[in-house]
């Protein structure tokens, strides 16, 4: 089992950057693939990016490809989502999740953080 805590959200102007962190308190962090999802009010939870347990492969949604970068440091139990060139449509609550499958489907991830709000003003 793994506990996840997100941080780093906030209010930023369009074109700005934010760095979201996902920290784990468990010793099994490296066992899991890690993904970021986001959910805007009234909308479904959407896939953003995923990184394999070893960190050797990453996957991103087309809408953020080349703008957002996912990374991890297993020794620190840390996953990062670096978000650049933010747009108002990126406004959402961002969640990190851990699972045993690489997937874009949130139902494949068993463990979730509480989420962090990202608001991008125009």
C-alpha positions in Angstrom: 0.0 0.0 0.0 1.1 3.6 -0.6 -0.1 7.0 0.6 0.2 9.9 -1.8 0.2 13.6 -1.1 0.2 16.2 -3.8 1.5 19.8 -3.4 2.5 22.7 -5.6 -0.8 23.8 -7.0 -1.9 27.5 -7.0 -2.9 30.4 -9.1 -0.8 31.3 -12.2 -1.3 33.5 -15.2 -1.6 32.0 -18.7 1.8 31.2 -20.1 3.3 30.5 -16.6 4.6 27.4 -15.1 3.9 25.2 -12.0 5.7 22.2 -10.6 3.4 19.7 -8.9 4.9 17.2 -6.4 3.5 13.8 -5.3 5.2 12.4 -2.2 4.8 9.0 -0.8 5.1 7.9 2.8 5.4 4.2 1.9 8.4 2.1 1.2 6.7 0.5 -1.8 6.7 3.6 -4.1 9.0 2.0 -6.7 6.5 -0.9 -7.0 3.9 1.3 -8.7 3.5 3.1 -11.9 2.5 6.7 -11.2 0.1 8.8 -13.1 -1.4 12.3 -13.0 -5.0 13.0 -13.7 -7.0 16.2 -13.6 -10.7 17.0 -13.0 -12.4 20.3 -13.8 -15.7 21.2 -12.3 -18.5 19.2 -13.8 -16.2 17.1 -15.9 -14.7 13.6 -15.8 -11.3 12.8 -14.4 -8.9 13.0 -17.4 -5.5 11.4 -17.9 -2.6 13.8 -18.0 0.6 11.7 -17.9 2.0 8.4 -16.6 5.5 7.1 -15.8 6.5 3.5 -15.3 7.8 2.2 -12.0 11.4 2.4 -13.1 11.0 5.7 -14.8 12.2 4.5 -18.1 9.0 5.3 -20.0 6.5 8.1 -19.9 3.2 8.7 -21.6 1.3 12.0 -22.0 -2.1 13.1 -23.1 -2.0 14.8 -26.5 -3.3 18.0 -25.0 -0.2 18.4 -22.8 2.5 16.7 -24.9 5.6 18.9 -25.1 4.2 21.2 -22.4 4.0 18.9 -19.3 6.8 16.6 -18.1 6.4 13.7 -15.7 9.4 12.4 -13.7 10.1 10.5 -10.5 12.8 9.9 -7.9 12.2 6.5 -6.3 14.9 7.0 -3.7 12.9 10.0 -2.4 9.4 8.6 -3.0 8.7 11.5 -5.2 6.9 12.1 -8.5 6.9 15.5 -10.3 4.6 17.0 -12.9 6.3 20.0 -14.5 3.8 22.2 -16.3 4.8 24.9 -18.7 3.0 27.3 -20.9 -0.2 26.8 -18.9 -3.6 27.8 -20.4 -6.9 28.6 -18.7 -8.2 25.2 -19.9 -5.6 23.5 -17.7 -7.5 24.7 -14.6 -8.5 21.7 -12.6 -7.8 19.7 -9.5 -4.7 17.6 -10.2 -4.4 14.1 -8.7 -1.5 11.7 -8.6 -2.3 8.0 -8.5 -0.4 4.7 -8.1 -1.2 1.4 -9.8 0.2 -1.8 -11.0 -0.8 -1.2 -14.6 0.3 1.4 -17.0 -3.0 2.9 -18.2 -4.8 6.1 -19.1 -7.9 4.8 -17.3 -8.3 6.1 -13.7 -10.0 2.9 -12.7 -6.7 1.0 -13.1 -5.1 3.0 -10.3 -5.7 1.8 -6.7 -4.2 4.6 -4.7 -4.9 8.3 -4.9 -3.8 11.6 -3.3 -6.3 14.2 -2.2 -5.6 16.5 -5.1 -4.2 20.0 -5.6 -5.9 22.9 -7.2 -4.4 24.5 -10.3 -6.0 27.7 -11.5 -4.8 29.5 -14.6 -6.0 33.0 -15.2 -6.3 34.6 -18.7 
